[in-house]
Amino acid sequence: MKRKFLTTTLLICCFLASFASITDFSGMWTGTLKTDTGEMYPLLYNFRVDGDKLTGTAKTPKGDLPIDDGKITGTDFKFTVTLGNMEIEHSGKFYGDSVGVDIAVNGTKAHSTLLRKK
């Protein structure tokens, strides 16, 4: 009985600790995306976390665009940003002090690391 209680308590603590760390994901994150052709694009995201829902904006030369269909599972996340008729898929992982993000546009994928904007 004690072992079952301790195991349950430990699992609950681990869940709460991972949930508490993902709330730190909220805020401004910046990085640079380098394409296969060598072009560099600045990235700036303002993330907001509400439970397992991810919202916010992505800053582009055409202005701030809303983050759509954002979902967080543990420390993994995914969302889309729509620019004109282009849907840009994002997926990645929150590491606490950085964010690894994969961006897919028209079948082409690229990876970037984001850091918290100070």
Secondary structure, DSSP 4 states (H G I P E B T S, - for coil): -HHHHHHHHHHHHHHHHHHHHHHTT-EEEEEEEE-TTS-EEEEEEEEEEETTEEEEEEEETTEEEE-EEEEEETTEEEEEEEETTEEEEEEEEE-SSEEEEEEEETTEEEEEEEEE--
